[in-house]
């Protein structure tokens, strides 16, 4: 088997494992959001919680899933390949020690500075009595979450490079379960019920942290403290990570801008955008994030070996898979938006009006799914080549695009305009990064990618017709039998997917078999070595 085919097989297998684990996590996340919506609705309490959770969530991207992972994985892979396991273990101990110290300080400072941070992000809440104070209280409760979840990201990077993907991918389930339990069990027993969600966030972060440790030790790593911060590999990680904070976390920074602007709109706007974003992120988390996680170690190995052709081949393979999945997924979100919110959320304190407003937000978010997916693959490609400067420069202009578009569109479209602005910013970010990367590594054969997109059109049209006809059988804004409607929605999704897949085969899209393999083949879970 050639090296390129071996890397494709590794990427496909890892993506399949991550997709399965992440699907479980996303389903748990959907149930969590259903519980939160039913218990608290969409109004002052949820607006305050979602803005408060934005701050530790943003820092999670800064220190964890974004810059840390993108900087650590290529460097750690290089050390493991060229200096051996002993040196790699020391690098892990030093990084763990440094991160523990830095994040402990960040957590303490964050709690102390919370009133100013909350006012900065939720300034529009000042016009609503008690809303800003509640947001501050929730934020202070949740800030320790950043400590635990960032350390989990470090552990996940170590395990992924070692060939173990399952446990890190499953750990977010614990956060969802903790929040569900808190909303159902703690909330009715507390004077301020929404605080139960903040407690659940911290408990979920702690559980995620502790469940990784036994697996780390099984792979031969330990968590002794090591203060040798001048280690060349650790210095390299820090040098890559610091300027990369903006570059990799761009999407979350744009979300913060969106929520700041939404705080000036009518009450409930922050919550409607949150629920729209959550369903938007469902296919993104199930496939896109899994593919990005799976392809980064492969491209890091190819970059370390100066295998430019293999690197380019892996990137092109990932981009085509992104196209095949995200375009129909985005179309499906637009077609099914009202049906999904009606079926899963329209109960308790979440009204039909909330359903319609969240559905509008999702419809404007959905077209950005393809471009967020492209960025998720392209940005780590720069990091695999040790280039942190380019994503940072592009991210600066992307922020300006989102801010200007948001300010203009919110005047006439309200919260829907903010969702559209984020989509416009995602398009700008992906297109500019892809063009720059193509110039950097040589021709990506974009003509082949465009041809694949063209061949998808008949399948997308047929899929839209089939799904629209099936969903049009009922009025989704009127309550009805859950199981009958669940069956109708499920049938619509399955039939639409089958029509799309068959059409791709007929139109000669070869990559459909590789995409199908990510989901349909029997997964062999990794052993200790793999």
C-alpha positions in Angstrom: 0.0 0.0 0.0 1.4 3.4 -1.0 2.0 6.1 1.7 -0.8 8.3 0.3 -3.3 5.4 0.4 -2.2 4.5 3.9 -2.7 8.1 5.1 -6.2 8.2 3.4 -7.1 4.9 5.1 -5.9 6.3 8.5 -7.8 9.5 8.0 -11.0 7.7 7.0 -10.8 5.3 9.9 -10.0 8.0 12.4 -12.8 10.2 11.0 -15.3 7.3 11.3 -14.4 6.7 14.9 -14.6 10.4 15.7 -17.8 10.8 13.8 -19.5 8.0 15.7 -18.3 9.3 19.1 -19.2 12.9 18.2 -22.6 11.8 17.0 -23.3 10.4 20.4 -22.1 13.6 22.0 -24.2 15.8 19.6 -27.3 13.7 20.3 -26.7 14.2 24.0 -26.2 18.0 23.3 -29.6 18.1 21.4 -31.3 16.5 24.4 -29.6 19.0 26.7 -30.8 21.9 24.6 -34.3 20.4 24.6 -34.3 20.2 28.4 -33.0 23.7 28.8 -35.5 25.1 26.4 -38.4 23.3 28.1 -37.4 24.3 31.6 -36.2 27.9 31.0 -37.7 28.9 27.6 -36.1 31.7 25.6 -36.0 35.0 27.5 -34.1 36.9 30.2 -32.7 33.8 32.0 -31.4 32.0 29.0 -30.1 35.2 27.4 -28.0 35.8 30.6 -26.8 32.2 30.7 -25.8 32.0 27.0 -23.9 35.3 27.2 -22.2 34.2 30.4 -21.2 30.8 28.9 -19.8 32.6 25.9 -16.7 33.9 27.8 -15.4 30.5 29.2 -16.4 28.9 25.9 -14.4 31.5 23.9 -11.4 30.9 26.2 -11.8 27.2 25.6 -11.2 27.8 21.9 -8.3 30.1 22.7 -6.5 27.8 25.0 -7.9 24.4 24.0 -9.5 23.2 20.8 -8.1 26.0 18.6 -4.6 27.3 19.1 -3.4 24.7 21.6 -4.4 21.7 19.5 -3.2 23.2 16.2 0.2 24.2 17.8 0.8 21.1 20.0 -0.1 18.3 17.6 2.4 19.1 14.8 5.2 19.8 17.3 4.5 16.7 19.4 4.3 14.6 16.3 7.7 15.9 15.2 9.3 15.1 18.6 7.8 11.6 18.7 9.0 10.8 15.2 12.5 12.2 15.4 13.4 12.2 19.1 11.6 9.2 20.5 9.0 8.3 23.1 11.1 9.4 26.1 11.5 13.0 24.9 7.8 13.1 23.9 6.7 12.1 27.4 8.8 14.9 28.8 7.2 17.4 26.4 3.8 16.3 27.6 4.8 16.7 31.3 6.2 20.2 30.7 3.1 21.3 28.6 0.8 20.0 31.3 2.7 21.8 34.0 2.8 25.1 32.1 -0.9 24.9 31.1 -1.9 24.1 34.6 -0.1 27.2 35.9 -1.3 29.6 33.2 -4.9 28.4 33.3 -5.1 28.6 37.1 -4.1 32.3 36.8 -6.5 32.9 33.9 -9.3 31.4 36.0 -8.6 33.5 39.0 -8.3 36.7 37.0 -11.4 35.8 35.0 -13.5 35.5 38.1 -12.1 38.8 39.5 -12.6 40.7 36.2 -16.0 39.1 35.4 -18.0 42.3 35.9 -16.0 44.1 33.2 -15.9 41.1 30.8 -19.6 40.6 31.1 -20.4 44.3 30.5 -18.1 44.2 27.4 -19.8 41.2 25.8 -23.4 41.9 27.0 -23.5 45.6 27.1 -27.0 45.8 25.7 -28.2 44.1 28.9 -27.7 47.3 30.9 -31.2 48.4 29.8 -32.8 45.4 31.5 -33.0 45.4 35.3 -30.9 42.7 37.0 -30.0 41.0 33.7 -26.3 42.1 33.7 -25.9 41.2 37.4 -27.3 37.7 36.7 -25.0 37.2 33.7 -22.0 38.2 35.9 -23.0 35.7 38.6 -23.3 32.9 36.1 -20.0 33.7 34.5 -18.2 33.6 37.8 -19.7 30.3 38.6 -18.6 28.8 35.3 -15.1 30.2 34.9 -13.3 27.1 36.4 -14.6 25.2 33.4 -11.9 26.7 31.2 -9.2 25.1 33.4 -10.5 21.6 33.1 -11.6 21.6 29.4 -8.3 23.1 28.2 -6.3 20.4 30.0 -8.6 17.8 28.3 -7.7 19.3 25.0 -4.0 18.8 25.7 -4.7 15.2 26.7 -6.8 14.7 23.6 -3.9 15.9 21.4 -1.5 13.4 23.0 -4.0 10.5 22.6 -4.9 11.3 19.0 -1.3 11.4 17.9 -0.9 8.0 19.8 -3.7 6.7 17.7 -6.5 6.8 20.3 -9.5 8.9 19.3 -12.5 7.4 21.0 -12.2 8.6 24.7 -11.4 12.2 23.9 -14.3 12.4 21.4 -16.7 10.9 24.0 -15.8 13.2 26.8 -18.1 16.0 25.8 -21.0 13.7 26.5 -20.2 14.1 30.2 -20.8 17.9 30.0 -24.2 17.4 28.4 -25.2 14.8 30.9 -24.2 17.0 33.8 -26.2 19.9 32.5 -29.2 17.8 31.8 -29.1 16.4 35.4 -28.6 19.9 36.8 -31.6 21.3 34.9 -33.9 18.5 36.0 -32.7 17.8 39.5 -30.9 20.9 40.9 -32.9 23.7 39.2 -36.2 23.0 41.1 -34.3 23.0 44.4 -32.5 26.3 43.9 -33.7 29.9 44.7 -32.1 31.0 41.4 -32.8 27.9 39.1 -30.7 29.1 36.2 -27.6 28.7 38.5 -28.1 25.0 38.3 -26.9 25.1 34.7 -23.7 26.8 35.7 -23.0 24.1 38.3 -23.6 21.5 35.7 -21.0 23.1 33.4 -18.3 22.9 36.1 -19.1 19.4 37.1 -19.1 18.3 33.4 -15.7 19.9 32.9 -14.3 18.0 36.0 -15.6 14.7 34.8 -14.1 15.2 31.3 -10.7 15.9 32.9 -10.6 12.9 35.2 -11.8 10.3 32.6 -8.8 11.0 30.4 -6.2 10.3 33.0 -6.4 6.5 33.1 -6.1 6.3 29.3 -3.0 8.6 29.3 -1.3 6.3 31.8 -2.2 3.3 29.8 -0.3 4.8 26.9 2.7 5.4 29.0 2.3 9.1 29.9 2.3 10.5 33.4 1.3 13.8 35.0 4.4 14.6 37.1 5.2 18.3 37.2 8.1 19.4 35.1 9.2 23.1 35.1 11.7 22.9 32.3 9.9 25.6 30.3 13.0 26.3 28.1 12.6 22.9 26.4 12.9 23.7 22.6 9.7 21.8 21.7 7.6 23.6 24.4 9.0 26.9 23.3 8.0 26.1 19.7 4.4 25.2 20.9 4.1 28.5 22.7 5.5 30.4 19.7 3.0 28.8 17.5 0.1 29.0 19.9 0.3 32.7 21.0 -0.2 34.3 17.6 -2.6 31.5 16.6 -5.2 32.3 19.2 -7.1 34.6 16.9 -6.5 32.6 13.8 -8.0 29.3 14.9 -10.7 30.8 17.2 -12.1 33.1 14.6 -15.5 31.5 14.4 -16.0 31.8 18.1 -14.8 35.4 18.2 -17.4 36.1 15.5 -20.0 34.4 17.7 -19.1 36.8 20.5 -19.5 39.8 18.3 -22.9 38.4 17.2 -24.0 38.0 20.8 -22.8 41.4 21.7 -24.9 43.0 18.9 -27.8 40.7 19.8 -27.8 42.0 23.3 -29.1 45.3 21.9 -32.1 43.6 20.2 -35.4 42.5 21.7 -35.3 40.0 24.6 -34.9 36.5 23.4 -32.7 37.4 20.5 -29.5 35.9 22.1 -31.4 32.7 22.8 -32.9 32.4 19.3 -29.4 32.8 17.8 -28.0 30.3 20.3 -30.5 27.6 19.4 -30.1 28.4 15.7 -26.3 28.0 16.1 -26.6 24.8 18.0 -28.5 23.0 15.3 -26.2 24.6 12.7 -23.2 23.0 14.6 -24.8 19.6 14.8 -23.6 18.4 11.3 -20.5 20.5 11.8 -19.6 18.7 15.0 -20.5 15.3 13.7 -18.5 15.3 10.6 -16.5 18.5 10.0 -14.7 18.6 13.4 -14.1 14.9 13.2 -12.5 15.1 9.8 -10.3 18.1 10.8 -9.1 16.2 13.9 -8.4 13.1 11.9 -6.5 14.9 9.0 -4.3 17.1 11.2 -2.0 14.3 12.5 -1.7 12.9 9.0 -0.8 16.3 7.5 1.6 17.0 10.4 3.5 13.7 9.6 3.6 14.6 5.9 4.8 18.1 6.6 7.5 16.8 9.0 8.7 14.4 6.3 8.5 17.2 3.7 6.0 15.2 1.7 4.4 18.1 -0.2 2.6 15.8 -2.7 1.1 13.7 0.1 0.2 16.8 2.1 -1.6 18.3 -0.9 -3.4 15.0 -1.6 -4.6 14.6 2.0 -5.9 18.2 1.9 -7.7 17.8 -1.4 -9.3 14.5 -0.2 -10.5 16.3 3.0 -12.0 19.2 1.0 -13.9 17.0 -1.3 -15.4 15.0 1.6 -16.3 18.4 3.2 -18.2 19.3 0.0 -20.0 16.0 -0.3 -21.4 16.2 3.3 -21.8 19.9 4.2 -23.7 21.1 1.1 -26.6 18.6 1.4 -26.5 19.1 5.2 -26.9 22.9 4.8 -29.7 22.4 2.4 -31.3 20.0 4.8 -31.1 22.5 7.7 -33.0 25.1 5.6 -35.7 22.6 4.6 -36.2 21.0 8.0 -35.6 24.0 10.3 -39.2 24.5 11.4 -39.9 20.8 11.6 -36.9 20.2 13.9 -37.6 23.0 16.3 -41.3 22.2 16.4 -40.7 18.5 17.1 -37.9 18.7 19.6 -38.3 22.1 21.3 -41.9 23.3 21.2 -42.9 22.3 24.7 -42.9 23.8 28.2 -41.7 27.4 28.1 -40.5 27.3 24.5 -43.4 28.6 22.4 -44.4 28.4 18.7 -43.1 32.0 18.4 -39.7 30.9 19.7 -39.8 28.0 17.2 -40.3 30.4 14.3 -37.6 32.8 15.4 -35.0 30.1 16.0 -35.8 28.6 12.7 -35.2 31.9 10.9 -31.8 32.1 12.5 -30.9 28.6 11.5 -32.0 29.3 7.9 -29.5 32.2 7.6 -26.7 30.3 9.4 -27.0 27.2 7.2 -25.3 28.4 4.0 -22.2 29.0 6.0 -21.8 25.4 6.9 -19.7 24.6 3.8 -17.3 27.5 4.4 -16.9 26.8 8.1 -16.0 23.3 7.1 -13.4 24.4 4.6 -11.8 26.7 7.2 -11.7 23.9 9.8 -9.5 21.9 7.4 -7.5 24.8 5.8 -6.5 26.6 9.0 -4.8 23.6 10.6 -3.0 23.0 7.3 -1.2 26.3 7.8 -0.3 25.2 11.4 0.9 21.8 10.1 3.4 23.8 8.1 4.3 26.0 11.2 2.6 29.1 9.6 0.6 31.0 12.2 0.9 34.4 10.6 -1.5 33.9 7.7 -4.6 32.8 9.6 -4.2 35.7 12.0 -4.1 38.3 9.3 -7.1 36.8 7.5 -9.0 36.5 10.8 -8.5 40.2 11.5 -10.3 41.1 8.2 -12.9 38.5 8.8 -13.8 40.1 12.1 -14.3 43.4 10.4 -16.5 41.9 7.7 -18.7 40.3 10.4 -18.9 43.4 12.5 -19.7 45.7 9.6 -22.2 43.3 8.0 -23.9 42.7 11.4 -24.3 46.4 12.2 -25.8 47.0 8.8 -28.1 43.9 8.6 -29.4 44.0 12.2 -31.1 47.3 11.4 -33.6 45.8 9.0 -33.4 42.0 9.7 -33.0 41.9 13.5 -31.4 38.7 14.8 -31.7 37.1 11.4 -29.3 39.8 10.0 -26.7 38.8 12.6 -26.9 35.2 11.5 -26.5 36.2 7.8 -23.5 38.4 8.8 -21.7 35.5 10.3 -22.4 33.4 7.2 -20.9 36.2 5.0 -17.8 36.4 7.3 -17.4 32.6 7.0 -17.5 32.8 3.2 -14.8 35.5 3.2 -12.6 33.6 5.7 -12.7 30.3 3.8 -12.2 31.8 0.3 -9.3 33.9 1.2 -7.5 31.2 3.2 -8.0 28.6 0.4 -6.6 30.9 -2.2 -3.6 31.7 -0.1 -3.0 28.1 0.8 -3.2 27.1 -2.9 -0.5 29.6 -3.7 1.6 28.3 -0.9 1.6 24.6 -1.6 0.8 24.6 -5.3 -2.2 23.7 -7.4 -5.0 22.1 -5.3 -6.7 21.0 -8.5 -9.7 23.3 -7.7 -11.1 22.5 -11.1 -11.7 18.9 -9.9 -13.4 20.2 -6.7 -15.6 22.5 -8.8 -16.5 19.6 -11.1 -17.5 17.5 -8.1 -19.7 20.4 -6.9 -21.4 20.6 -10.4 -22.1 16.9 -10.4 -23.8 17.3 -7.0 -26.5 19.7 -8.4 -29.0 17.1 -9.7 -28.9 15.2 -6.4 -29.4 18.3 -4.4 -32.4 19.4 -6.5 -34.0 15.9 -6.2 -33.3 15.9 -2.5 -35.0 19.3 -2.0 -38.1 18.1 -3.9 -38.5 14.9 -2.0 -37.9 16.4 1.5 -40.3 19.4 0.8 -43.1 17.1 -0.4 -42.8 14.8 2.6 -42.5 17.6 5.2 -45.4 19.5 3.6 -47.9 16.8 4.8 -48.3 18.5 8.2 -48.4 22.0 9.7 -45.4 22.0 11.9 -46.4 25.2 13.8 -49.3 23.3 15.3 -48.7 20.7 18.0 -49.3 17.1 17.1 -48.3 13.5 17.8 -44.6 13.4 18.6 -43.9 9.9 17.3 -45.9 10.3 14.1 -44.0 13.5 13.3 -40.7 12.0 14.3 -41.4 9.2 11.8 -42.2 11.7 9.1 -39.1 13.9 9.8 -36.9 10.8 9.9 -38.3 9.4 6.7 -37.8 12.8 5.0 -34.2 12.9 6.0 -33.5 9.2 5.1 -35.3 9.5 1.7 -33.5 12.8 0.9 -30.1 11.3 1.8 -30.8 8.2 -0.3 -31.9 10.2 -3.4 -28.8 12.4 -3.0 -26.4 9.4 -2.7 -27.9 7.5 -5.6 -27.7 10.6 -7.8 -24.1 11.1 -7.0 -23.4 7.5 -8.1 -25.3 8.1 -11.3 -23.4 11.3 -12.0 -20.0 9.7 -11.5 -18.9 11.2 -8.2 -16.2 8.6 -7.2 -15.6 10.0 -3.8 -19.1 9.1 -2.6 -17.9 5.5 -1.8 -15.1 7.0 0.4 -17.5 9.3 2.2 -20.0 6.4 2.7 -17.2 4.3 4.1 -16.7 6.9 6.9 -20.2 6.1 8.2 -21.2 2.6 6.9 -18.2 0.4 7.4 -17.7 -1.6 10.5 -15.4 0.4 12.8 -12.6 -1.5 14.5 -11.9 0.5 17.6 -8.2 1.2 18.3 -6.1 -0.9 20.5 -3.4 0.4 22.8 -1.1 0.9 19.8 -3.8 2.0 17.4 
